[in-house]
Amino acid sequence: MSATIAQLRHFIALAESGSFTRGADATRRSQAAFSRSIAELEAKLGVALIERVGHSNTLTPIGRTVLEHARQVVAQTDELAQVVQHHVSGDAGQVRLGLGPTPAALLSQTLLRFAAHYRGGMRIRLASGSAEHHLHALRARQLDAVVVDLRSVPHASGDLVVQKLCELPTGVLCRPSHPLCALPEVTLADLRPYPLASTGVSASVARQAVERFGALAHPDSLITLGCEDVRDLLHIACESDAVYVGIVSPAASLLRSGVLVALPFALQGLESHLAWVQRAVRAPNPVLESLQALVLQTLTQLPPTPP
């Protein structure tokens, strides 16, 4: 067997598009050349990878297995090429990072600035979304690393390397003219009449909230304004009676200026633990190591949040 990397790329394109025509377009090949490449791959492997029924092209059972291995081989080849390119020319190539909602608010500008000034050039892609989405993309080699809440990473993750970065406090924030600011102490019952704004939380955090405050504290029933953009959530808290519940670091400037205030609501023990996550099997990459060091430095040097 001597399948080429190009043939594996063509097979991946076919599997992802479900069409010889779209696969050929995606790989910039003529349809005849693309079809010939797939046929040669099947001949070399000695198995049928695609079931062709009319205009439908679906993977055979062995085709699905080959697809997973093909993705790994192609991704590792690309990682190796990027490392060599960086060694020879200083070009960092493309780096793809997934950022959870709070990391996106705290790190995006710093990472973009670093890439813009990187000697030799760097193409950086920052993806936002939920931790579950990022971890799936990381395993599929669509991302090189992710920064998410540690408790959103399953414990049995032997295929991933998880390194804790920092611990960030959580809080309940609102505008200073909010009716809740008149209360000496705020309870869950006091919060429930108002729109509560928050990002998605891990199952672990949801369980801890229920253990401390009761079933009504589960995010599925408590949170009414859900969004993965922390800045949007803080904005709506500034201009309405909505109450922000989450990590307070992104609101540091709003708290210092008095645009938002922290309510007296006990959230100790529900802090967020941010982590850098990569695949365990990967080519060593000095560029990613530099970015990880930058992320750690940025998070550990965050100014203290006003009480």
Beta strands, then each sheet from edge to edge (+ up, - down):
strand 1: 50-53
strand 2: 56-59
strand 3: 94-99
strand 4: 123-128
strand 5: 145-149
strand 6: 160-168
strand 7: 170-174
strand 8: 196-198
strand 9: 225-226
strand 10: 243-247
strand 11: 261-262
strand 12: 272-279
sheet 1: 1+ 2-
sheet 2: 4+ 3+ 5+ 12- 6+
sheet 3: 9+ 8+ 10+ 7- 11+
end
